[in-house]
Amino acid sequence: MTTKLKYWIPTGLLAAMIFISGVANVTHQPRPMQAALHLGYPPYIATELGIWKLLAAVAFVFGSRWPRLKEWAFAGVFFDLSGALVAHTASGDGLADSAPAGVLLLLTGIAYVAHRRFTPEPHTTTVHTPIGVDS
């Protein structure tokens, strides 16, 4: 399997799943709205999370020019999904209700490892001190 496929399969799948979830949140589909209410969150949280998920999906696909933005997107999705697992566990939900967040959290980890492993390190600027100048 080529390096590009090892990177794009988990990353593309994660971006697609996060995008679908974001659209469902922003358009207030019944399932995410019921889940938010069940977990004790106000309805507006779905819109807020949906917008952030949509932005993260875009960063996963088009963010190679801005590696720090992509790192933030991975961090945000990690916090969202790990928080979802904690919220479902704290509310007494079973495995079936927390499994989607767990699977996506695992996929996030796989995509992040692929991102770190298969994308080149950004070039850093080295500052050279001129000869004869003490710092």
C-alpha positions in Angstrom: 0.0 0.0 0.0 1.4 3.4 -0.9 2.2 6.1 1.6 -0.6 8.3 0.3 -3.2 5.6 0.7 -2.0 4.8 4.3 -2.6 8.5 5.0 -5.7 9.2 3.1 -7.8 6.1 4.0 -8.1 6.9 7.7 -8.0 10.6 7.3 -10.6 10.7 4.5 -12.8 8.3 6.4 -12.5 10.4 9.6 -13.2 13.7 7.7 -16.3 12.1 6.1 -17.7 10.9 9.4 -17.0 14.1 11.2 -18.5 16.1 8.3 -21.7 13.9 8.3 -21.9 14.4 12.1 -21.4 18.1 11.8 -24.1 18.4 9.2 -26.5 16.4 11.4 -25.7 18.7 14.4 -26.0 22.0 12.4 -29.3 20.9 10.8 -30.7 19.7 14.2 -31.5 16.2 13.1 -33.5 14.3 15.6 -30.8 11.8 16.8 -28.2 14.4 17.8 -30.8 16.6 19.4 -32.2 13.8 21.4 -28.7 12.7 22.5 -27.9 16.3 23.6 -31.1 16.6 25.6 -30.6 13.1 27.1 -27.0 14.0 28.2 -28.3 17.2 29.8 -26.8 19.7 27.2 -28.8 22.7 25.9 -30.0 22.4 22.3 -27.7 25.2 21.1 -24.6 23.0 21.8 -25.5 20.9 18.7 -25.1 23.9 16.5 -21.8 24.9 18.1 -20.3 21.4 17.9 -21.6 21.0 14.4 -19.8 24.1 13.2 -16.6 23.0 14.8 -16.9 19.5 13.3 -17.4 21.0 9.8 -14.4 23.1 10.2 -12.3 20.2 11.4 -13.4 18.1 8.4 -12.3 20.8 6.1 -8.9 21.1 8.0 -8.4 17.4 7.7 -8.8 17.5 3.9 -7.4 20.9 2.9 -5.1 21.7 5.9 -1.8 20.4 4.7 -0.6 23.9 4.1 -1.4 24.8 7.7 -0.1 21.9 9.8 -0.8 23.6 13.1 -4.4 24.1 12.1 -4.7 20.4 11.3 -3.1 19.6 14.7 -5.8 21.7 16.4 -8.5 20.0 14.4 -7.2 16.6 15.6 -7.1 17.9 19.2 -10.7 19.3 19.0 -12.1 16.1 17.6 -10.3 14.1 20.3 -11.8 16.4 23.0 -15.2 16.2 21.5 -15.2 12.4 21.2 -13.6 11.7 24.5 -16.1 14.0 26.1 -18.9 12.2 24.4 -17.6 8.9 25.9 -17.4 10.4 29.4 -20.9 11.9 29.0 -22.5 8.7 27.8 -20.8 6.7 30.6 -21.8 9.2 33.3 -25.4 9.2 32.2 -25.5 5.4 32.4 -25.8 4.7 28.7 -24.8 1.3 27.5 -22.2 0.2 25.0 -24.5 0.7 22.0 -24.9 4.4 22.8 -21.2 5.1 23.3 -19.8 2.8 20.6 -20.0 5.4 17.8 -17.9 7.9 19.8 -15.5 5.2 20.7 -15.0 4.0 17.2 -14.5 7.5 15.9 -12.1 8.2 18.7 -10.1 5.1 17.6 -10.2 6.3 14.0 -9.0 9.7 15.1 -6.0 8.1 16.8 -5.2 6.1 13.6 -5.6 9.2 11.4 -3.4 11.2 13.7 -0.7 8.6 13.7 -0.9 8.5 9.9 -0.7 12.3 9.8 2.4 12.4 12.0 4.0 9.5 10.2 3.4 10.2 6.6 3.4 14.0 6.3 6.7 15.7 6.0 7.9 17.9 8.8 7.4 21.6 8.1 10.6 23.5 7.4 11.7 25.5 10.3 13.7 28.7 10.0 17.0 28.6 11.8 18.3 31.9 13.1 22.1 32.1 12.7 24.1 34.5 14.8 26.8 36.3 12.8 30.4 35.4 13.6 31.9 37.7 16.2 28.5 38.7 17.7 28.0 37.6 21.3 24.5 36.8 22.4 
